[in-house]
Amino acid sequence: MPRRRAQATIRGYREEAVRRSGVHRVGREWRRLPDPVRTFVPVIALLTIAVLYPFYLDSLPGNVPIINTFPTVRSAVTILVFTTMAVGLNVVVGYCGLLDLGYVAFYAIGAYTAGWLASGQFQQVKFHFGSVGITHDARGIHVSIWLVLLIAAGLTALGGILIGLPTLRLRGDYLAIVTLGFGEIIRVLILNIDAVGGPRGLPGIPGWANVFWVGLGVLAVILLSRHLADSTHGRALFAIRDDEVAAEALGVDTTRYKVLAFVIGAFFAGIAGGLFAHFLSYLNPNSFTFIRSIEVIAMVVLGGMGSISGSVLAAILLTLLPEVLRPVKEYRMVIYSLMLIVLMITRPQGLLGTREISLRWLRARFKPAGEAA
């Protein structure tokens, strides 16, 4: 009883604070707006913040508690790229329940495809299609960067099909070992193919990507993933994750949907790799090791398997955490690992579990008790 009384008191204080602040009146006016306005206004606001970030970064205060300083432009792009990968892997691991330890291979395929097609190769020919900022007499293949990204993502999705069809009849640890082997095969191939630079890396990639374009790619991936979760295909993936035998007994083509999950996850990883290549302007094979797959899996598990919001939140936290711990660089990875272990012990379902952060969720949490639903 005392505990319930204390909770009721805290709830009453919170509702009174919300009522006095006028937040509930803002929410009421917001709900009167047409649905298209409520959908696109937050999107436009986020894109505006992203595109202007490099311009107002220097004016932001320093010595911020916990994070010390705001992320640099490069750190912000790294966060966005990892967010794209985490949301893509969430389709495979969170939606369908498949443990993929070689996800970095799709990321590498997308990055090297986009970089190779745009790094001045094929000097013996002259082909232009939709290129911007290139003179007509320039030799080589110069096509629209959006076409390059689509080709990279499409080739990565093809890789998802090639690894998915022969292996997705496997389950659990066996599937994890096969995907781990696939990731190592791609890494070794990159190291031994001189056309993509081999161990030297691939330089000379046009650096057209910035916070805005990478943020736009992240937003597109999140929206597509959200629509997938709400569709009948998404429900079939959830059914396979919860009980594959029961799903198959109900008529769900489990092999087909597993391949679909791999293809969608690979497509998103290809977009992330292409954006990463065109921001950094240089690709190093050391950026595509097995550890990168583990980092992305940690983001999905930490955020909550199946939660897009959780994957985004965990990607931000785990990307920023090493930077926050930089003052204690000798013990940085030890503290980082201990924090992950403690969090997984205390909250095994992840930060958000299967919940999603949305305007409706925030409104429900901060709505006064006297307001009608």
N, C-alpha and C positions, 0 to 999 in steps of 0.2 A: 504493500500500500504506500509506504513512504516514497518508494521509487516511482510509482505511477503519479503520485502527487507532485514530485519534483519534475517529472517529464511534462505534466500538464502545465506547471508554472513556467517552465522554459518555453513551451509552445505558445503560451499566452503572451510572454514578453516578445517573442518573435513576431507574432501576429500584430501586436500593438506597434512594434517598430515598423513593420511593413505598412500598416495603415497610416501612420504619421508621415512616412516618407512619400506617400502618394504613388508608390509603385503599382498598387492594385488598380488605380485609376488609369495609369499608362497602359496596363495590360488590358483593361476593358476597352480602351480606345483602339488598341492594336487589334483586338479581335473583331472590331467593326470594319476593318479594312478588307478589301477583296482578297481572295486566296492568292492570285498571282502576285499581288504586291507583297503579301506576307512571305511568299516564297523567295522572291528575287531581291528584296531589300537587304536581308542579311548577306546574301551572296555578293551583291554589289559593294556592300560595306567592307566585307572581308577582302575582296579584290583591291579595293581602294587602299586599304591599310597595307596590303602586300606590295603594291606597285610603288607606294610612297615611302616604304620602309628605308631604303638606302638614303633618302633625302633627309629624313628626320632622325636617323640613328644617332648622328653626332650631337644632337641637341637633347637626347635623353639623359637623365641623371645617372651618375656613376655611384659606386658603393651601394648598390641595391642589396637589401637583406637577402641572404641565402644564395642568390645567383651572382652576386657581386656586380657584374656588368651585363648589359643586354647583349644578346648574340650578335656577332658580326654578320655581314651579308653572307659570307661563305658558310658560317655555322647555321644560319637560317635556311639556306638552300639544302645543306646536309640534313637538317631536321625534316624538311619537306620531302626529300628523296627517301629517307627512311620511313616516313609516314606512308608514302605510296607503296613501298615494299611491304610494310606491316599490314596495310589494308588488303593487299593482294594475297599475302600468305594467309591472312585470316579467312579468305574464301576456301583455301585448301584445308587448313588445320581447324579453324573455328567452325566453318559451315559444314564441312564434310567429314571432319575427324580423321584426316589422313596426315600422318607425320612425315613431313618432307624435310630431310636434312640436306638436300642439295639445291635449295631454292636460289642460292647465289648464282648457280649456273645460268638460270634464265636472265637474271640481272646482267651477267657478263655478256650473254649473247646479244641482248638489246643494246648494251653500251658499245660493244665492238662493232656491231652492224652499223649503228648510226654513225659512229666515229669513222669507220672505214669508208663509208659511202660519201662522207663529207670532208675528208682530210686530204684532198688533192690527188687521189689515186687516178689511175687510168689516163695518164698524160698522153697516151698514144691516140686517144679519140677526143672528139669535141661534141658534147651533148648537153643542151640546156633545156630545162623544163621548170618554169615557175620559180627560178632562182632570183634572189634579190641581192643587189649590191655587187653583182659579178658582171664584168664586161663581156660582150658577145664574142670577142675573139679569144677569151680564156679557154685553154685546153683542159680536158678532163670532163668528168660527169658532174654537172651542177643542176640539182633539182631542188624543188621546194623542201624546206626543212620539215614541213608537216608531212610531206610524202616520205621523207627519210624516217621520221618517227613511226609512221604507220608500217613501213616496210620492216623496221626493226622489231616492232611489237608483233607484227604478223609472223615473222620468222621465229620469234620466240614462242609464239603460240603453237607453231608447227613443231617446235622442240617439245612442247608440252604434250602434243599428241604422240610423238615418237617415243617418249619415255612413258607415257600413260598407257597406251594400248597393250604393250607386252607385260607390264608389271603390275597393273592395278588389280589383278586378281589376287595379288598378295595382300597380306594384312599385317598390321602392327609392326613389330621389329623387323620383319623381312622386307617390308616396303621401305622402311627407314634406311636400311643398309643399301638397298638398290639405289635410292635417290642420292645417298651419300656418295656412292660410286659414280653416279652420273655427274655430280658436281665436280668431283676430282678429275674425271675424264675431260670435261670442258676446260678446266684450269690447265691441265697438262697440254692439251691441244693448243691453247693460246700461247703457252710458253714455247712451243715448238713450231709455230707457223710464222715464218719470217714476214709474210705479207701484212700481218697485223702488228709487227714490231717485235714479236717474241718477248724475251725477258727485258728488252730495252723499253717496252711500252709503245704506245701509239701517240705521237705528237701531231701538232698542226690541225687540230679540230677547231672549226669556227666556234668562238665562244658567244653565241647569240643568246643563250638562255640566261634569264635573270630571275629574281624573286617572283616577279609577276607571272612569267610563263610557267615556271615550275609550280607556283601556287595554283595556277589555272589547271595544270595537269593533275595535281592532288585533288582539287575540287571535283574534277570530272570522274576520277577514280572512286571517290567517296560516294558521289551520287549514283554511279552505276552499281556499286556494291550495295547501296541501300535499296535500290530498285530490285536487284537480284534477290535480296533477303525477303522482300515483300511479295515476290512472284511465286507461282506454283513450282518453278524450278528450284527456287530457294527452299521451299518447304520440303521438296524431295531430298535436297542435300541435308537438311536438318534431320530428316527421318533416317537417312543412312548413318549420320553421326550418332544418333541416339540408339538405334538398333538396326543393323544392316540386314539381319535375317528377317526381322519383321517387315522392314521396308520392301525387301524382295518378295515376301509372301503377299504383300498388298499390290504387287504389280509394278513396283518401281524398278526400272532398268538400272541396277546399281553400277554396273561397269560403265555404261554410257554417262551417267551423271558424275562418276569419279573422273572420267576423262574430261568432262566439261569443267569441273572444278580446277583441274590441272591447267587446262587451256586458258581459262579466265585469269587464274593466278599468274600464269606465265606471261600473258598479255600485259597485265599491270606491271610486272617486273620489267618487261621490255621497255615500257614507257619510262619507268624510273631510270633505267640504265641509259636510255637515249638522252634524257634531260640532264643526267649527271655528266655524260660525256661532253655535251655542248655547253655546259657551264664551266667545267674544269679545263677544257681544251686539251687535256692530256689523260691518257689511260695507262695505269700501271697494273700489271697482273697481280700485285700484292693486295690490291683493293678487292679481290674476288676470291678470297680464301674461305675455307670451311668455317672459320670463326665468324665471318659475316653472316652466314646462315644461322648460326647459333644466336647471334645478337638479335636477328629479326624474330626468331622463334621466341626468344625471351620477351620481346615486346608484345607479341600476340598473347602469350600465356599470362604475362603480368597484367595486361590490360583487361583480360577476360576473354576466353575463347568464344567467338561468335559476336562480340561487341565491336562495332566499328569505332565508336567513341573511345572505348577502352584501348584499342590499338593506336589511335591517334594520340591519346594522352600518354600512354606508355612510351611511344616513339619519341615524344618530346622530352619526357623525363629521363629516359635512358641515354639520349643523345646529349642532353645538357649536363647530366650528372658527372661524367668525367671532367668536364670543364669546371664545374663547381668545386670539384675535389683537387683541382690542379695545385693549389697552395700546399697540399700535403702529398706531392707527387710520389714520394717514396712508398706511401701506403695507399695510394689511390685505388688500385685494383683490388687490394684486400678489403678496403671499406666498401667498395662497389659490390663485391661478391657477397660480403656479409649482409649488406642491406637487402640484396635480392633474396638471400636465404631466409632472413627474418620475415620479410614480406610474404614469401610463399608459405611459411609455416603459419603465420598469423591470419593470412587471407588466401587460402589455396584456390578460391574461385576467381582470383584476380581483383583488380581495383574496382571494376564495375560489374563483374560477373557477366550476365547476358543483357544487362540494361543498356540503354542508349540515352545520351544526353541530348535533349531537344528543348525547344521553346515550351512545348506542352509539359514536359517533365519539370522544367524550372518553374512554370506557372503553378503546377500542382503543389510544389514544395513551398512556395512562398505566398500562396493564396490565403487570405484571411478566412477564418472559420465562418464568418457571417456572410461571405460572398457566395452567391449561387454558383453551382457547378456549370 
